[in-house]
């Protein structure tokens, strides 16, 4: 592959609902451009994009693949993204480094949740966008109906650049509204528009020309005077309105039969911006914000948008060069980590293939292997000119599972493997929850977690078991209580003696307060630390159900000691026993975390969502409706939200989403508390 300057590069992300045809489109475009000699098949596992074993097993894209191709002296970097919502992090990362987006929609299914998500994120990233109505050759394909379904959702106006030449089995090409020609098959054969389609084409062209005229004052003036623009002027004006996101041009295709691929490629070059023509990126420099034009002679600014770790291949770091140039055998500064990294070889990726190059120009995408410290979202720059590129916002992972190592060998590496996996995936996280003594993995859904676990097994030889995570309850008291405990041991060697009288009461200023109120020297204060140690051990392990104790003030007010047999260990045991008894005397309860939940759903689904929330002990705080979507704000116990991701998808057909953050804690209802306590007792009995 030859070198391409910044002006001759296009970075375009393919996004859609699952099964809309992204991967097949990429295959066909690769073949048409001459990059491959045959078109791979998804069912056979022979596509360039889906090369991972897990992708072959599932038959869907799981990761973003970089698919570069050369066409008309232009390098087009296609970023083929997953369509399943569990892997939205891959889509966000790809859109972060793209300069344009092609959103595919199935001509039979019409607008689907993945289409909505793709359009919404393309808007968030301010990406010039094409809408491609694909699979026009399928039974029940309907261009007008599909276009209407997207128009109802899109906040940006849609303007057809093409009309279909037939539908279903009769689909044979596209009517190009710029040249006003019919393009048969892949688009190489150009003929006159059939008479029966001429009227519709002329009407659609008029709307297209009006849209193009809005892109330039001189074009608008000419159009108002003459009522017409030349083909070149239409392209120029259309490029302006597309890049300004005033319009989304609409194309048609049937990727499976190669129909419509040439005009689509031509439009990518003519209407999508090069990195040089894209808006300058804002970076954080030493003196504040810096606007970086995409130029070879600019300060070095490289964004790490993807990393993959493999024990056999090694670590691969995917880069987008925003400013400056990348060369092999060079040194760069990782501004986030504060360390220097050395580039050995530099490659252009095409699926799993790596094409070695000596240098990469501004605006291009490349891969550098074996960077030891660099991870996803880091910025690489010149140490003398430090820069930090912005990181996109990723949705919070709300699907949680508890992870347990299968063997001792797995236990030794669980921390490092989970950390490496999370470095690759910005929507994945893990934590050690002290209150439940569980390792909790958080992802976007059950499919996401399943893929991660399989990756841990196949790539890192770490096997784990999954369970539903425990709710981090707290144990506390609601009134004063007191107790005495005497520890006495006189058998076998030296004796032990310690007696502790203590009082407990609710405490709202923190988790714990300890007071020494012994008068008259009944117990030496030197045993205070031992008593506290015993109390702390009980507070950690709990009294009722094995959960940490919080919100308690403890006062030791009396006791006894023996001149010979009293030892620190005796008072530690006595402190532990006295606290347990006093705690039970003080009307103990469980407290549970209450979450502030914001749920956004289509207006039509609000009733079903509210009905479901009522079964989850939710207290609705407010409801708002705007542009066909309703936002519900509610306080919901965490215990009721553990699998809500799956439930909400089911209720809304995948169109609903939610955020969740800790709000406060409340006393667990008595009947639920009894169930939790009984379950803990059963666990303890089984462990004996």
C-alpha positions in Angstrom: 0.0 0.0 0.0 1.4 3.4 -1.0 1.6 6.5 1.1 -1.4 8.8 1.1 -1.3 12.5 2.1 -3.9 13.9 4.5 -6.1 15.3 1.7 -6.3 11.8 0.1 -7.6 10.0 3.2 -11.2 9.3 4.3 -12.0 7.8 7.8 -15.5 6.5 7.7 -17.3 4.4 10.3 -20.0 1.9 9.3 -22.7 1.7 12.0 -26.1 0.1 12.2 -28.4 -2.3 13.9 -27.1 -5.8 13.9 -27.5 -7.7 10.6 -28.1 -4.6 8.5 -25.2 -5.6 6.3 -22.1 -3.6 7.5 -19.6 -6.5 7.2 -20.9 -7.7 3.8 -20.8 -4.1 2.5 -17.2 -3.8 3.6 -16.4 -7.1 1.9 -18.0 -6.0 -1.4 -16.3 -2.5 -1.3 -12.9 -4.2 -0.7 -13.5 -6.5 -3.6 -14.7 -3.7 -5.9 -11.7 -1.5 -5.1 -9.3 -4.4 -6.0 -8.1 -5.0 -2.4 -9.3 -8.6 -2.5 -9.9 -11.1 -5.3 -13.0 -12.7 -3.8 -15.8 -11.7 -1.4 -15.7 -13.4 2.0 -18.8 -14.9 3.6 -20.0 -14.4 7.1 -21.3 -18.0 7.4 -18.0 -19.4 6.3 -16.0 -17.2 8.6 -14.0 -15.8 5.7 -14.7 -12.1 5.9 -11.8 -9.6 6.5 -13.7 -7.8 9.2 -14.8 -10.7 11.4 -11.6 -12.7 12.0 -11.8 -13.4 15.7 -12.7 -17.0 16.7 -15.5 -15.8 18.9 -17.0 -13.7 16.0 -16.9 -16.9 13.9 -18.7 -18.9 16.6 -21.4 -16.3 17.1 -21.8 -15.1 13.6 -21.8 -11.4 14.5 -19.2 -8.6 14.8 -17.9 -8.1 18.3 -15.0 -5.7 17.6 -14.3 -2.8 15.3 -12.2 -3.8 12.3 -10.1 -1.4 10.3 -10.7 -2.0 6.5 -8.5 0.3 4.4 -9.0 0.3 0.6 -7.5 2.3 -2.3 -9.9 3.9 -4.8 -9.5 6.7 -7.3 -6.2 7.8 -5.7 -7.8 7.9 -2.3 -7.4 5.8 0.8 -10.7 5.0 2.5 -10.3 3.6 6.1 -13.6 1.9 6.8 -14.3 1.1 10.4 -16.7 -1.8 10.6 -18.4 -1.7 14.0 -20.6 -4.2 15.9 -24.3 -3.8 15.7 -25.3 -5.4 19.0 -25.9 -2.8 21.7 -23.8 -4.7 24.3 -20.7 -3.6 22.3 -21.6 0.1 22.0 -18.1 0.9 23.4 -16.6 -0.3 20.1 -18.9 2.0 18.1 -18.1 5.1 20.3 -14.3 4.5 20.0 -14.6 4.2 16.2 -16.7 7.3 15.9 -14.2 9.2 18.0 -11.5 8.7 15.3 -13.7 8.9 12.2 -14.4 11.9 10.0 -17.7 10.6 8.7 -20.3 7.9 9.2 -22.4 5.6 7.0 -25.4 4.4 8.9 -27.0 1.4 7.3 -30.7 0.5 7.7 -32.4 -2.7 6.5 -34.9 -1.9 3.7 -37.3 -4.5 5.2 -37.0 -3.9 8.9 -36.8 -0.1 8.7 -35.7 1.9 11.7 -34.4 -0.3 14.5 -32.8 0.4 17.9 -29.3 0.1 16.5 -30.1 2.6 13.8 -31.3 5.0 16.4 -28.2 4.6 18.5 -25.9 5.0 15.4 -27.6 8.1 14.3 -27.6 9.6 17.8 -23.9 9.0 18.3 -23.1 10.3 14.9 -24.9 13.4 15.9 -23.1 13.6 19.3 -19.7 13.4 17.5 -20.9 15.9 14.8 -20.0 13.5 12.0 -21.1 14.1 8.5 -23.4 11.2 7.9 -24.8 9.1 5.0 -27.9 6.9 5.4 -27.7 3.8 3.3 -30.9 1.8 2.8 -29.5 -1.6 2.2 -30.9 -5.0 1.2 -33.2 -3.5 -1.4 -33.3 -6.9 -3.2 -35.0 -8.7 -0.3 -38.6 -9.7 -0.3 -40.8 -7.0 1.3 -38.1 -4.3 0.8 -39.7 -0.9 0.8 -37.7 2.3 0.1 -40.4 4.8 0.9 -41.5 3.1 4.1 -38.0 2.7 5.4 -37.1 6.3 4.6 -40.2 7.5 6.4 -39.4 5.5 9.5 -36.0 7.1 9.8 -37.3 10.6 9.0 -39.6 10.4 12.0 -36.7 9.8 14.3 -33.9 11.9 12.7 -33.4 15.5 13.9 -31.3 16.1 10.8 -33.2 16.4 7.4 -32.8 13.5 5.0 -32.3 14.2 1.3 -32.2 11.3 -1.2 -29.2 11.4 -3.5 -30.4 8.2 -5.2 -33.7 6.5 -5.8 -34.0 2.7 -6.2 -34.3 1.2 -9.7 -36.9 -1.3 -8.8 -37.4 -3.1 -5.5 -37.3 -6.7 -4.2 -36.3 -9.2 -6.9 -36.7 -6.4 -9.5 -34.0 -4.2 -7.9 -31.3 -3.8 -10.5 -29.5 -0.5 -9.7 -29.9 3.1 -8.6 -31.1 6.3 -10.1 -28.4 8.9 -9.5 -30.1 12.3 -8.9 -26.9 14.3 -9.5 -26.1 13.0 -13.0 -29.7 12.0 -13.7 -28.6 8.7 -15.0 -29.5 5.1 -14.1 -26.6 3.1 -12.8 -27.0 -0.6 -13.3 -25.7 -3.3 -10.9 -22.5 -2.1 -9.2 -22.7 1.2 -11.0 -20.3 0.8 -13.8 -23.0 0.5 -16.4 -24.7 3.9 -17.1 -28.0 4.2 -19.0 -30.8 6.6 -19.3 -33.5 6.7 -16.5 -36.4 4.5 -17.4 -39.4 6.5 -18.5 -41.6 5.3 -15.7 -39.1 6.6 -13.1 -38.3 9.9 -14.8 -41.0 12.0 -13.1 -40.1 10.8 -9.6 -36.4 11.4 -10.3 -37.0 15.0 -11.6 -39.1 15.8 -8.5 -36.4 14.4 -6.2 -33.6 16.1 -8.0 -35.3 19.5 -7.5 -35.3 18.9 -3.8 -31.6 17.8 -3.9 -30.6 20.9 -5.9 -32.4 23.1 -3.3 -30.5 21.4 -0.5 -27.2 21.8 -2.3 -27.8 25.5 -2.9 -28.0 26.0 0.8 -24.4 25.0 1.1 -23.0 28.1 -0.5 -24.2 31.7 -0.8 -23.0 32.0 -4.5 -24.8 28.7 -5.3 -28.0 29.9 -3.6 -27.9 33.2 -5.5 -27.4 31.3 -8.8 -30.2 28.9 -8.0 -32.6 31.6 -7.1 -31.8 33.4 -10.4 -31.8 30.4 -12.8 -33.5 27.6 -10.9 -30.7 25.1 -11.7 -27.2 24.2 -10.8 -24.6 22.1 -12.7 -23.7 18.6 -11.6 -20.3 19.9 -10.3 -22.1 22.7 -8.3 -24.5 20.3 -6.9 -21.7 18.1 -5.6 -19.9 21.1 -4.2 -23.0 22.5 -2.4 -24.0 19.0 -1.2 -20.5 18.4 0.2 -20.9 21.7 2.2 -24.3 20.8 3.7 -23.3 17.3 4.5 -20.1 18.4 6.3 -22.2 21.0 8.2 -24.7 18.2 9.1 -27.5 20.3 7.6 -28.6 17.3 5.6 -28.1 13.5 5.7 -27.9 12.2 2.1 -29.7 9.0 1.4 -28.3 6.2 -0.7 -29.6 2.7 -1.7 -27.8 -0.6 -2.2 -28.0 -4.3 -2.1 -24.5 -5.2 -0.8 -25.1 -8.9 -1.2 -25.5 -8.5 -5.0 -22.9 -5.7 -5.3 -25.6 -3.3 -6.4 -24.9 0.4 -5.9 -21.3 0.1 -4.6 -19.5 2.4 -7.1 -21.7 5.5 -6.5 -21.4 4.9 -2.8 -17.6 4.9 -3.0 -17.6 8.0 -5.3 -19.8 9.8 -2.7 -17.5 8.9 0.1 -14.7 10.6 -1.7 -16.7 13.6 -3.1 -18.9 14.4 -0.1 -17.1 13.2 3.0 -14.4 15.4 4.4 -10.7 14.4 4.5 -9.0 14.8 7.9 -7.6 18.1 6.6 -11.1 19.4 5.9 -12.7 18.1 9.1 -13.0 20.5 12.1 -9.8 21.0 14.0 -9.6 19.0 17.2 -9.3 20.8 20.6 -6.4 19.5 22.7 -5.3 20.5 26.2 -1.9 22.0 26.1 0.6 23.4 28.6 -1.0 26.8 28.3 -4.6 25.8 27.9 -6.7 24.8 24.9 -5.0 24.3 21.5 -6.7 24.0 18.2 -5.0 21.3 16.1 -5.3 21.4 12.3 -4.6 18.0 10.8 -1.2 18.7 9.2 2.1 16.7 8.8 4.0 19.7 10.1 1.9 20.3 13.2 2.8 19.3 16.7 2.6 15.5 17.3 -0.8 14.5 18.6 -1.9 10.8 18.5 -5.0 9.3 20.0 -5.1 5.7 21.2 -8.6 4.5 20.3 -8.2 0.8 20.7 -5.9 -1.8 22.2 -5.9 -5.6 21.9 -3.9 -7.9 24.2 -2.9 -11.4 23.2 -0.4 -13.6 25.0 0.7 -15.0 21.6 0.6 -12.1 19.3 1.4 -9.5 21.9 -0.2 -6.1 22.5 -1.5 -4.1 19.5 -2.1 -0.4 19.9 -4.4 1.3 17.3 -3.7 4.9 16.7 -5.3 7.9 14.9 -2.8 10.6 14.0 -4.4 14.0 14.5 -1.3 16.1 13.9 2.2 15.4 12.9 3.6 12.2 11.4 4.3 8.8 12.8 7.5 7.0 11.7 9.0 3.6 12.6 11.8 3.5 15.2 10.8 6.7 16.9 10.1 7.8 20.5 6.9 9.4 21.7 5.7 10.7 25.0 2.6 9.3 26.7 1.1 12.3 28.3 -1.4 10.4 30.4 1.1 8.0 31.9 4.1 10.4 32.0 6.4 7.9 30.3 8.3 7.5 27.0 7.3 4.8 24.5 9.3 3.6 21.6 7.8 2.7 18.3 9.4 -0.2 16.6 7.5 -1.2 13.4 4.4 0.7 12.3 1.6 -1.1 10.4 -1.6 -0.4 8.5 -4.2 -2.9 9.7 -6.6 -4.6 7.3 -8.6 -7.0 9.5 -6.0 -9.3 11.1 -3.5 -8.5 8.3 -0.7 -6.0 9.2 0.9 -4.1 6.4 4.3 -2.7 7.4 4.9 1.0 6.5 7.7 3.4 7.2 5.6 6.5 8.0 2.0 7.5 8.5 0.7 10.9 7.6 -1.6 13.1 9.7 -5.2 11.9 9.6 -4.4 8.3 9.0 -4.9 5.2 11.2 -2.2 2.7 12.1 -1.1 0.1 14.6 2.0 -0.1 16.7 2.8 -3.4 18.5 4.3 -4.0 21.9 3.8 -0.6 23.6 4.2 -1.7 27.2 2.4 1.1 29.2 0.0 2.7 26.7 -3.7 1.9 26.9 -6.9 3.0 25.3 -7.8 6.7 25.4 -4.1 7.8 26.0 -2.5 10.6 24.1 0.9 10.3 22.5 2.8 13.4 21.7 6.2 15.2 21.8 7.6 15.5 25.3 8.6 19.1 24.5 5.1 19.9 23.4 2.7 18.1 25.7 -0.9 17.6 24.6 -3.9 15.7 25.8 -6.7 14.8 23.4 -10.3 14.6 24.6 -11.7 11.3 25.6 -15.4 10.5 24.7 -18.0 9.8 27.3 -18.8 6.1 27.5 -22.0 4.7 29.0 -21.7 3.4 32.5 -21.6 -0.3 32.7 -24.7 -1.4 34.8 -24.8 -5.2 34.3 -22.9 -6.7 37.2 -21.6 -10.3 37.9 -19.5 -11.7 40.7 -16.5 -13.5 39.4 -14.8 -16.4 41.1 -11.6 -18.2 40.0 -12.0 -21.9 39.3 -8.6 -22.9 40.6 -5.8 -21.6 42.7 -3.8 -20.9 39.5 -6.7 -18.8 38.2 -6.9 -16.9 41.5 -3.3 -15.8 41.2 -3.8 -14.0 37.9 -7.5 -12.9 38.1 -6.5 -9.3 39.0 -4.0 -8.8 36.2 -6.2 -10.4 33.5 -9.3 -8.4 34.4 -7.2 -5.2 34.4 -5.8 -6.0 30.9 -9.3 -6.8 29.6 -10.6 -3.5 31.0 -7.8 -1.5 29.5 -9.0 -2.8 26.1 -12.7 -2.1 26.6 -13.8 1.3 28.0 -17.2 0.0 28.9 -15.8 -2.7 31.0 -14.7 -2.4 34.7 -14.1 -4.4 37.8 -13.8 -3.9 41.5 -13.2 -5.7 44.7 -16.2 -5.1 46.9 -15.0 -5.3 50.5 -18.4 -5.4 52.1 -19.3 -8.6 50.2 -15.8 -9.9 49.6 -16.6 -10.4 45.9 -14.8 -9.5 42.7 -17.5 -7.8 40.6 -17.2 -7.4 36.8 -19.4 -4.7 35.2 -20.3 -4.7 31.5 -23.1 -3.6 29.1 -25.1 -6.8 29.2 -25.1 -10.6 29.4 -23.6 -11.0 25.9 -20.8 -8.5 26.7 -19.9 -10.3 29.9 -20.1 -13.7 28.2 -17.7 -12.6 25.4 -15.3 -11.1 28.0 -15.3 -14.4 30.0 -14.6 -16.4 26.9 -11.8 -14.1 25.9 -10.3 -14.5 29.4 -10.4 -18.3 28.8 -9.1 -18.4 25.3 -6.5 -15.6 25.3 -5.3 -15.7 28.9 -6.1 -19.2 30.0 -8.0 -18.0 33.1 -11.2 -19.8 34.0 -13.9 -18.2 36.2 -17.3 -18.9 37.6 -20.1 -16.3 37.6 -22.7 -15.6 40.2 -25.2 -12.8 40.8 -23.4 -10.3 43.0 -24.5 -9.8 46.6 -26.1 -6.6 47.6 -23.8 -4.5 49.8 -26.1 -4.3 52.8 -25.1 -2.7 56.1 -26.0 -3.7 59.6 -26.8 -1.1 62.1 -28.9 -0.4 65.3 -32.0 1.8 66.0 -31.8 2.3 69.8 -29.4 2.0 72.7 -28.3 -1.4 74.0 -25.8 -2.7 76.5 -24.2 -6.0 77.5 -21.5 -7.6 79.6 -19.3 -10.4 78.5 -16.7 -12.3 80.6 -14.0 -14.4 79.0 -12.5 -16.9 81.4 -10.1 -19.7 80.6 -8.4 -21.6 83.4 -7.5 -25.0 81.8 -4.2 -26.0 80.2 -1.4 -23.6 80.9 -1.7 -19.9 81.6 -5.2 -18.6 82.4 -7.1 -15.9 80.5 -9.5 -13.4 82.1 -11.3 -10.4 80.8 -14.7 -8.8 81.5 -16.1 -6.0 79.5 -19.3 -3.9 80.0 -20.2 -1.7 77.1 -23.1 0.3 75.6 -24.0 0.9 72.0 -26.2 3.6 70.5 -27.0 4.9 67.0 -24.3 7.2 65.6 -25.0 9.5 62.6 -21.7 11.3 62.2 -19.7 8.4 60.8 -19.4 4.6 60.6 -18.1 4.2 64.2 -17.0 6.0 67.4 -15.4 4.5 70.4 -15.4 6.0 73.9 -13.7 4.9 77.1 -15.9 5.7 80.1 -14.4 3.5 82.7 -14.2 5.2 86.1 -12.1 4.1 89.0 -9.6 1.9 87.3 -11.7 -1.3 87.2 -10.1 -2.0 83.9 -6.8 -0.7 82.8 -7.0 1.6 79.8 -4.1 -0.3 78.3 -6.7 -2.9 77.3 -8.7 -0.3 75.3 -6.9 -1.1 72.0 -7.5 -4.9 72.4 -11.2 -4.3 73.1 -11.4 -2.1 70.0 -9.7 -4.8 68.0 -12.3 -7.3 69.0 -15.2 -4.9 68.2 -13.7 -4.1 64.8 -13.5 -7.8 63.9 -17.2 -8.1 64.6 -18.1 -5.0 62.7 -16.3 -6.2 59.7 -18.0 -9.6 59.6 -21.4 -8.5 60.9 -23.8 -9.9 63.5 -27.0 -10.5 61.6 -26.2 -11.6 58.1 -22.4 -11.2 57.5 -22.5 -7.6 56.4 -20.4 -4.8 57.8 -21.7 -2.8 60.8 -21.9 0.9 60.5 -23.4 3.9 62.3 -22.7 2.8 65.9 -21.2 4.5 68.9 -19.6 2.1 71.5 -18.8 3.1 75.0 -16.9 0.8 77.4 -18.1 1.9 80.9 -17.0 -1.0 83.2 -15.3 -4.3 83.5 -12.9 -6.4 85.5 -9.4 -7.7 85.2 -7.3 -10.3 87.0 -3.8 -9.4 88.2 -2.3 -12.5 86.7 -4.6 -14.0 84.0 -5.7 -10.8 82.2 -4.1 -10.4 78.9 -4.8 -8.4 75.7 -6.2 -11.5 73.9 -8.7 -12.0 76.7 -10.1 -8.5 76.5 -10.2 -8.8 72.7 -12.4 -11.9 73.0 -14.5 -10.2 75.7 -14.9 -7.0 73.6 -16.0 -9.1 70.7 -18.6 -11.0 72.8 -19.9 -8.0 74.6 -20.4 -6.1 71.3 -22.4 -8.9 69.7 -24.7 -9.1 72.7 -25.2 -5.3 73.0 -25.8 -5.1 69.2 -28.6 -7.6 69.3 -30.0 -5.7 72.3 -30.2 -2.5 70.3 -32.9 -3.5 67.8 -30.5 -4.2 64.9 -31.6 -3.8 61.3 -30.3 -4.1 57.8 -29.9 -1.1 55.6 -29.7 -1.3 51.8 -28.4 1.1 49.1 -31.1 3.1 47.3 -30.2 4.2 43.8 -31.2 7.3 41.9 -32.3 5.8 38.5 -33.1 7.8 35.4 -34.8 5.8 32.7 -35.3 7.0 29.1 -37.8 5.1 27.1 -40.1 5.6 24.0 -43.3 7.3 25.1 -45.3 4.2 24.1 -43.4 2.1 26.6 -43.8 4.3 29.6 -46.8 2.5 31.1 -45.1 -0.9 30.9 -41.9 0.5 32.5 -43.8 2.2 35.3 -45.7 -1.0 36.0 -42.5 -2.9 36.2 -41.0 -0.3 38.6 -43.9 -0.8 40.9 -42.9 -4.4 41.4 -39.3 -3.3 42.3 -40.2 -1.2 45.3 -39.5 2.0 43.3 -40.6 5.5 44.3 -41.1 7.6 41.2 -39.7 11.1 41.7 -40.7 12.6 38.4 -41.6 12.1 34.7 -40.9 14.2 31.6 -41.7 13.7 28.0 -39.9 15.3 25.0 -39.7 14.4 21.3 -41.4 11.0 21.8 -39.3 9.9 24.7 -40.1 9.8 28.4 -37.6 10.2 31.2 -38.6 8.6 34.5 -36.6 9.5 37.7 -37.0 7.1 40.6 -35.5 5.9 43.8 -35.1 2.1 43.6 -33.3 -0.4 45.9 -30.1 -1.8 44.4 -31.3 -5.3 45.1 -34.1 -4.7 42.6 -31.8 -3.5 39.8 -29.3 -6.3 39.5 -30.7 -7.6 36.1 -32.6 -4.5 35.1 -30.5 -4.0 31.9 -32.0 -7.2 30.4 -35.5 -6.4 31.6 -35.6 -2.9 30.2 -34.3 -4.2 26.8 -37.1 -6.7 26.8 -39.8 -4.2 27.6 -38.7 -1.5 25.1 -37.3 -3.7 22.3 -33.8 -2.4 23.1 -34.8 1.3 22.8 -34.7 2.1 26.5 -31.6 2.9 28.5 -30.9 4.1 32.0 -28.3 5.5 34.3 -27.9 4.8 38.0 -26.0 6.3 40.9 -26.0 5.8 44.7 -28.5 8.1 46.5 -28.7 7.0 50.1 -29.4 4.0 52.3 -32.7 2.9 53.9 -33.8 0.2 56.3 -34.7 -3.1 54.5 -38.3 -4.1 55.0 -38.6 -6.7 57.7 -39.8 -9.6 55.5 -36.9 -9.1 53.1 -34.4 -8.7 55.9 -35.5 -12.1 57.3 -34.9 -13.7 53.9 -31.4 -12.2 53.8 -30.6 -13.3 57.3 -32.0 -16.8 56.7 -29.9 -17.1 53.5 -26.7 -16.2 55.4 -27.5 -18.7 58.1 -27.9 -21.4 55.5 -24.6 -20.5 53.9 -22.8 -20.7 57.2 -24.3 -24.1 58.0 -23.3 -25.4 54.6 -19.7 -24.2 55.2 -19.4 -26.0 58.5 
